[in-house]
Amino acid sequence: MAIQITRDRKGARVIDGEILLSRLLKEPGPTDTLFDALAASISCICKGQRVGVLGFGAGGFVAPLRALECDCRLEGVDLWAEGETLFRELSGNWTGRIEFTCAEAVSWLRRRRGLFDLILEDLSEPHPEFGACKPWASIDELPRLIEKKLRPAGAAVFNLLPWPGASWAAVLAKVAGPWPEARIVEFDDYENRLLLVSRRLESAAVLSRTIRGSLKELGSSLHNRLRMRNLKSV
Protein backbone atom coordinates (compact mmCIF):
# COMPACT_ATOMS: atom_id res chain seq x y z
CA MET A 1 0.00 0.00 0.00
CA ALA A 2 1.40 3.44 -1.01
CA ILE A 3 0.32 5.09 2.22
CA GLN A 4 1.28 8.60 3.31
CA ILE A 5 1.05 9.72 6.92
CA THR A 6 0.78 13.47 7.52
CA ARG A 7 1.08 14.56 11.13
CA ASP A 8 -0.37 17.76 12.57
CA ARG A 9 -1.01 19.26 15.98
CA LYS A 10 -4.26 17.31 16.42
CA GLY A 11 -2.94 13.93 15.27
CA ALA A 12 -2.44 12.56 11.78
CA ARG A 13 -4.06 11.88 8.42
CA VAL A 14 -3.48 8.56 6.67
CA ILE A 15 -3.88 8.88 2.90
CA ASP A 16 -3.61 6.37 0.05
CA GLY A 17 -3.54 8.31 -3.22
CA GLU A 18 -6.60 10.54 -2.97
CA ILE A 19 -8.35 8.34 -0.40
CA LEU A 20 -8.43 9.36 3.28
CA LEU A 21 -7.93 6.04 5.07
CA SER A 22 -7.99 7.49 8.56
CA ARG A 23 -8.06 10.70 10.56
CA LEU A 24 -6.35 10.11 13.89
CA LEU A 25 -6.79 12.39 16.89
CA LYS A 26 -4.70 12.66 20.03
CA GLU A 27 -7.83 13.32 22.10
CA PRO A 28 -11.48 12.24 21.84
CA GLY A 29 -13.48 14.51 19.56
CA PRO A 30 -14.88 15.08 16.07
CA THR A 31 -12.85 14.47 12.94
CA ASP A 32 -15.34 16.25 10.62
CA THR A 33 -15.04 13.25 8.31
CA LEU A 34 -17.03 10.10 7.59
CA PHE A 35 -15.53 8.53 10.72
CA ASP A 36 -17.85 10.72 12.80
CA ALA A 37 -20.88 9.20 11.06
CA LEU A 38 -19.55 5.69 11.68
CA ALA A 39 -19.06 6.50 15.37
CA ALA A 40 -22.50 8.09 15.73
CA SER A 41 -24.17 5.15 13.99
CA ILE A 42 -22.47 2.68 16.32
CA SER A 43 -23.33 4.66 19.45
CA CYS A 44 -26.98 5.00 18.40
CA ILE A 45 -27.81 1.42 17.38
CA CYS A 46 -25.46 -0.75 19.46
CA LYS A 47 -27.38 -2.36 22.33
CA GLY A 48 -24.47 -4.06 24.08
CA GLN A 49 -20.78 -3.95 24.83
CA ARG A 50 -19.12 -6.21 22.25
CA VAL A 51 -18.30 -4.62 18.90
CA GLY A 52 -16.37 -6.31 16.10
CA VAL A 53 -14.47 -4.13 13.63
CA LEU A 54 -13.61 -5.60 10.23
CA GLY A 55 -11.05 -3.23 8.77
CA PHE A 56 -9.70 -1.43 11.83
CA GLY A 57 -7.26 0.58 9.69
CA ALA A 58 -5.80 3.19 12.00
CA GLY A 59 -8.88 3.47 14.20
CA GLY A 60 -10.16 6.79 12.87
CA PHE A 61 -13.65 6.25 14.31
CA VAL A 62 -12.42 5.67 17.89
CA ALA A 63 -11.87 9.32 18.91
CA PRO A 64 -15.43 10.40 17.99
CA LEU A 65 -16.85 7.17 19.44
CA ARG A 66 -15.24 7.77 22.82
CA ALA A 67 -16.19 11.46 22.70
CA LEU A 68 -19.80 10.24 22.46
CA GLU A 69 -19.16 8.31 25.71
CA CYS A 70 -19.63 4.94 24.03
CA ASP A 71 -17.44 2.64 26.12
CA CYS A 72 -18.03 -0.59 24.18
CA ARG A 73 -15.26 -3.17 23.86
CA LEU A 74 -13.75 -3.10 20.38
CA GLU A 75 -12.33 -6.24 18.75
CA GLY A 76 -10.64 -5.22 15.52
CA VAL A 77 -8.96 -7.01 12.66
CA ASP A 78 -6.89 -5.74 9.73
CA LEU A 79 -4.05 -6.89 7.52
CA TRP A 80 -2.32 -3.51 7.95
CA ALA A 81 -0.76 -3.82 11.40
CA GLU A 82 1.10 -0.50 11.04
CA GLY A 83 -2.21 1.35 11.27
CA GLU A 84 -2.94 0.01 14.74
CA THR A 85 0.66 0.79 15.77
CA LEU A 86 0.18 4.41 14.68
CA PHE A 87 -3.14 4.55 16.51
CA ARG A 88 -1.50 3.38 19.74
CA GLU A 89 1.37 5.83 19.30
CA LEU A 90 -0.88 8.87 18.92
CA SER A 91 -3.67 7.95 21.31
CA GLY A 92 -3.70 8.19 25.07
CA ASN A 93 -5.35 6.18 27.84
CA TRP A 94 -8.78 7.40 26.71
CA THR A 95 -9.09 4.75 23.98
CA GLY A 96 -10.79 2.22 26.25
CA ARG A 97 -10.95 -1.52 25.68
CA ILE A 98 -9.51 -2.45 22.29
CA GLU A 99 -8.19 -5.79 21.10
CA PHE A 100 -6.48 -5.96 17.71
CA THR A 101 -5.51 -8.91 15.51
CA CYS A 102 -3.50 -8.74 12.31
CA ALA A 103 -5.33 -11.25 10.09
CA GLU A 104 -7.68 -11.69 7.13
CA ALA A 105 -11.13 -10.51 8.20
CA VAL A 106 -13.36 -13.33 6.94
CA SER A 107 -11.32 -16.14 8.47
CA TRP A 108 -10.90 -14.12 11.70
CA LEU A 109 -14.64 -13.61 12.07
CA ARG A 110 -15.40 -17.23 11.24
CA ARG A 111 -13.05 -18.40 14.02
CA ARG A 112 -14.23 -15.87 16.60
CA ARG A 113 -16.13 -17.40 19.49
CA GLY A 114 -19.34 -15.95 20.86
CA LEU A 115 -21.73 -13.40 19.40
CA PHE A 116 -21.36 -9.66 18.87
CA ASP A 117 -23.74 -6.82 19.71
CA LEU A 118 -22.59 -4.91 16.63
CA ILE A 119 -20.18 -5.48 13.77
CA LEU A 120 -18.68 -2.64 11.74
CA GLU A 121 -17.64 -3.71 8.23
CA ASP A 122 -15.13 -1.15 6.95
CA LEU A 123 -12.96 -3.17 4.57
CA SER A 124 -11.53 -1.75 1.35
CA GLU A 125 -8.90 -2.54 -1.23
CA PRO A 126 -7.13 -0.50 -3.94
CA HIS A 127 -8.81 -0.10 -7.33
CA PRO A 128 -7.17 1.44 -10.43
CA GLU A 129 -10.28 3.41 -11.48
CA PHE A 130 -12.07 4.20 -8.22
CA GLY A 131 -9.03 4.54 -5.96
CA ALA A 132 -10.63 2.09 -3.54
CA CYS A 133 -13.48 -0.41 -3.60
CA LYS A 134 -14.89 -3.15 -1.40
CA PRO A 135 -13.49 -6.67 -1.46
CA TRP A 136 -15.98 -9.00 -3.15
CA ALA A 137 -16.35 -10.86 0.15
CA SER A 138 -17.92 -7.72 1.68
CA ILE A 139 -20.79 -8.00 -0.78
CA ASP A 140 -21.09 -11.75 -1.24
CA GLU A 141 -19.87 -13.74 1.76
CA LEU A 142 -19.60 -11.42 4.73
CA PRO A 143 -23.25 -10.30 5.11
CA ARG A 144 -24.41 -13.88 5.77
CA LEU A 145 -21.47 -14.57 8.09
CA ILE A 146 -21.99 -11.32 10.00
CA GLU A 147 -25.68 -12.09 10.50
CA LYS A 148 -24.76 -15.44 12.04
CA LYS A 149 -22.25 -13.78 14.39
CA LEU A 150 -24.71 -11.25 15.85
CA ARG A 151 -26.87 -11.60 18.93
CA PRO A 152 -30.65 -11.54 18.26
CA ALA A 153 -30.79 -7.79 18.96
CA GLY A 154 -27.47 -7.17 17.22
CA ALA A 155 -26.85 -4.78 14.34
CA ALA A 156 -24.26 -4.17 11.66
CA VAL A 157 -22.90 -1.05 9.98
CA PHE A 158 -21.43 -1.39 6.48
CA ASN A 159 -19.29 1.39 5.01
CA LEU A 160 -19.96 0.77 1.32
CA LEU A 161 -18.30 1.97 -1.87
CA PRO A 162 -19.43 1.60 -5.51
CA TRP A 163 -18.79 -1.81 -7.03
CA PRO A 164 -17.44 -1.77 -10.62
CA GLY A 165 -20.14 -2.74 -13.11
CA ALA A 166 -22.94 -2.96 -10.55
CA SER A 167 -25.66 -0.49 -9.63
CA TRP A 168 -26.01 0.85 -6.11
CA ALA A 169 -29.44 -0.78 -5.92
CA ALA A 170 -27.95 -4.20 -6.64
CA VAL A 171 -25.11 -3.78 -4.13
CA LEU A 172 -27.41 -2.56 -1.35
CA ALA A 173 -29.97 -5.30 -1.94
CA LYS A 174 -27.33 -8.03 -1.83
CA VAL A 175 -25.59 -6.76 1.32
CA ALA A 176 -28.88 -6.11 3.16
CA GLY A 177 -30.28 -9.50 2.14
CA PRO A 178 -29.96 -11.36 5.47
CA TRP A 179 -31.85 -8.71 7.50
CA PRO A 180 -35.50 -7.60 7.57
CA GLU A 181 -34.61 -3.99 8.48
CA ALA A 182 -32.14 -1.74 6.64
CA ARG A 183 -31.45 2.01 6.55
CA ILE A 184 -29.16 3.90 4.16
CA VAL A 185 -27.12 6.97 5.10
CA GLU A 186 -26.02 9.11 2.16
CA PHE A 187 -23.83 12.21 1.91
CA ASP A 188 -23.54 15.08 -0.54
CA ASP A 189 -19.74 15.11 -0.39
CA TYR A 190 -18.88 11.39 -0.02
CA GLU A 191 -19.47 8.59 -2.50
CA ASN A 192 -19.63 6.18 0.45
CA ARG A 193 -22.98 4.98 1.68
CA LEU A 194 -23.53 3.59 5.15
CA LEU A 195 -25.90 0.66 5.45
CA LEU A 196 -27.39 0.02 8.90
CA VAL A 197 -29.05 -3.37 9.31
CA SER A 198 -30.69 -5.39 12.08
CA ARG A 199 -33.71 -7.53 12.83
CA ARG A 200 -35.30 -4.40 14.30
CA LEU A 201 -34.42 -0.75 13.71
CA GLU A 202 -36.17 2.54 14.33
CA SER A 203 -37.64 4.25 11.27
CA ALA A 204 -35.35 6.27 9.05
CA ALA A 205 -36.93 9.51 10.30
CA VAL A 206 -36.39 8.68 13.96
CA LEU A 207 -32.94 7.18 13.50
CA SER A 208 -31.84 10.11 11.35
CA ARG A 209 -32.79 12.57 14.10
CA THR A 210 -30.95 10.45 16.67
CA ILE A 211 -27.74 10.20 14.65
CA ARG A 212 -27.87 13.88 13.68
CA GLY A 213 -28.33 14.75 17.35
CA SER A 214 -25.28 12.68 18.30
CA LEU A 215 -23.20 14.36 15.60
CA LYS A 216 -24.34 17.80 16.75
CA GLU A 217 -23.48 16.89 20.35
CA LEU A 218 -20.09 15.72 19.13
CA GLY A 219 -19.54 19.07 17.39
CA SER A 220 -19.16 17.44 13.98
CA SER A 221 -20.00 19.30 10.79
CA LEU A 222 -21.52 16.08 9.44
CA HIS A 223 -24.72 16.68 11.43
CA ASN A 224 -26.15 18.66 8.51
CA ARG A 225 -24.38 16.80 5.72
CA LEU A 226 -26.19 13.46 5.75
CA ARG A 227 -29.60 12.09 4.89
CA MET A 228 -31.18 8.73 5.69
CA ARG A 229 -33.84 6.64 4.01
CA ASN A 230 -35.46 3.25 4.44
CA LEU A 231 -34.20 0.39 2.27
CA LYS A 232 -36.12 -2.43 3.97
CA SER A 233 -38.72 -2.27 6.73
CA VAL A 234 -41.15 -4.80 8.17
N, C-alpha and C positions, 0 to 999 in steps of 0.2 A: 504494500500500500504506500503510495507517494503522499505521506501525511505531513502537513506543516503544523507546527505548534507555535502560536503567537501569544506571548505572555503580556499581561498588562497589570495595572494596579489592583484590579478586582479579581484576577485569576488568569484564565487562558482560553483561547479559542483553538479548536482542533479542526483543521480544514483539509479536505481531500479534493484538489482541483478547485471547483466552485461550490462544493458541497460542505456546509457546516456540519461536521460530525458531532461536535460537542461544544458547549459553552460552560466552562468550569468556573465556579466561584469559590473564593476563600471563606465566605460566610454564607449562611442561609439567606435566600432572597430571590427576587425575580431575575430572570435572564433576558426577558423581553424577546424570547424566541419560542419556537414550537415546544421546547422542553417544559415551559410553564404550563401549556395546555395538557401535556402528558401528565404532569404532576397533579394538576387540578382534577383531571379525569380520574386518576387513581384515588385521590383523597375523597372524591365525592361518591364513588360507586363501590369501593372496597369495604366489605363488611366484616373483615377479620384482620389478622396480624401477619399472615404468611403471603408474601408476594414474590412470584418468580419473575425474573427479568431475562428475556431471551434477546441478547444483543446489548450487553451492559455498556459497551463502548468505553467512554470515560466518565460515565455517571452524570451527564449533564442535567438530568431531571431531579437529582437528589437534593440540590440546594433549594429549589422552589418547593419540593415535597416536604422537606423538614421545616421550611419557613411556614408552611400551612399546618404545622404541628401534627403531621401524620407520622407516627412513630412505628409504623409497620416494619417487620423484619424482611430485609431484601436478600434474595438468593439469586445472584446473577451469574450469567455464563457468557463468554465471548472468546473468540479465537485470538483477539488482539489483547494480549496480556499487558502490553505497555500502557494501554488506556487506563486500566485500573491502577497501575503503578503511579501514573500522573495524578489521578484522582486522589490517591492516598497522600501524595506529596503536597498537594495544594490544600487539601481539606484539613479541618481540625477535628476536635473530639465531638463536634456536633453531628457527625454523619449518622450516628446511631448504629443499629445492628445490620451489618452487611457481610454476607459471605460470597466470595467470588471463586469461580472455577474457570480455568482456561480449557475449553473443550468445544466440540461441535454441539450446537444447541439441540438438535433433534435427539441425538443419542443421549445427551445429558438429561433431557426431560423424560425420556423413556425410562431411564434407570432411576430417576428420582423417586424416593419413597414418600408415601403420604400424599395428601391433597392440598391444593393451594386455594386461598381465598380470592386471589387475583393473579393473572399472568399478563405481563406486558410483553408484546411481541414487537421488537424494534430492530429486526435484522435487516441488513442491506448488503449489497455487493456492487462492485464497480460495473459500469455499463458504458460502452464507447459512445453511445448517442445521448443517453439520458444523464450521464454522470454517475448515477446510482439507480439501482432497481432492487426489488425484493428477490431473494432466492425463490426458486420455484416451490420449494418445500413450504414456504410461508403461505402459499396460496392453495397447495394441493394436500400436503400431508399434515402440516401442523395444526390447522383448525380442528380436525377430528381428535388429534392427540391431546391438544390443550383442553378440549371439552371433557375428555376422560380424566384429566388431571385436576379438575376443579371440584370443589365441594358443591353440594346442591345449590347453595346461594351464591356461588362464586361467579366472577365476571372476568372478562378479558378485554384488553385494549390493544388494538392493532394499529401501528403506525404504517400506513400503506402508501405506496408509490405506484405510478402508472406501470402496467406490464406491457412490454412491446407486443403489438399486434392484437391486443385485447381491449375491449371497451371497459370503462369504469364500471358499468352496470354488471358486466360478466364477472369482473374481479370481485366486486362487493358481494354479489350473490353467492359465489363459490366460497369465499372466506366465511360469510355469515351463516352458511348452510346448517351447521350443527345446532344452532340456537333459535329459539322462537322469538326472541326480542333482539333488535339491533338498531342502533342510532349512529348517524354519520355526522362528524364534525368537519366542516369545510372552512377554508380561509381564502381571503382575497389575494394574499401575498405569498402563499405556499402552495405548491402542487400536491403536497401530502394531504391525505385524508385520514382522519382517525375514525376507526370503527369500534364502537363500544357494544359488547354483546353479553348476554346473560339469559338465564331462564326467565328472569323477571327484572324489568327496568322501568323507571319512571318515564313518563311521556317525554317526547323531545322538548316540548315547551317548558315543562318543569325542570328537566335535567339541564337544559340550556341556561335557565336562570340560576340554577345552583352552581354550575361551573363558572359562569360569568361572575357570580358573586365571589367565588373563591379567588378568581384571578384579580378582581378588583381589590379584595382584601390583601392579596399578595403584593399589589402595586404594579402589576404587569400590564403593559399596553395591549396585550392580547385580549383583554376583557371586552373590547369593542371591535375586535378583528376576526371574530369567528361567528359561524351560524351552524345550527344543528337541525337535522330533520330525521323523521322516522324512515327506516329501511324496512323493518319487519316489526309487527306488533300483534299480539294475540288479543 
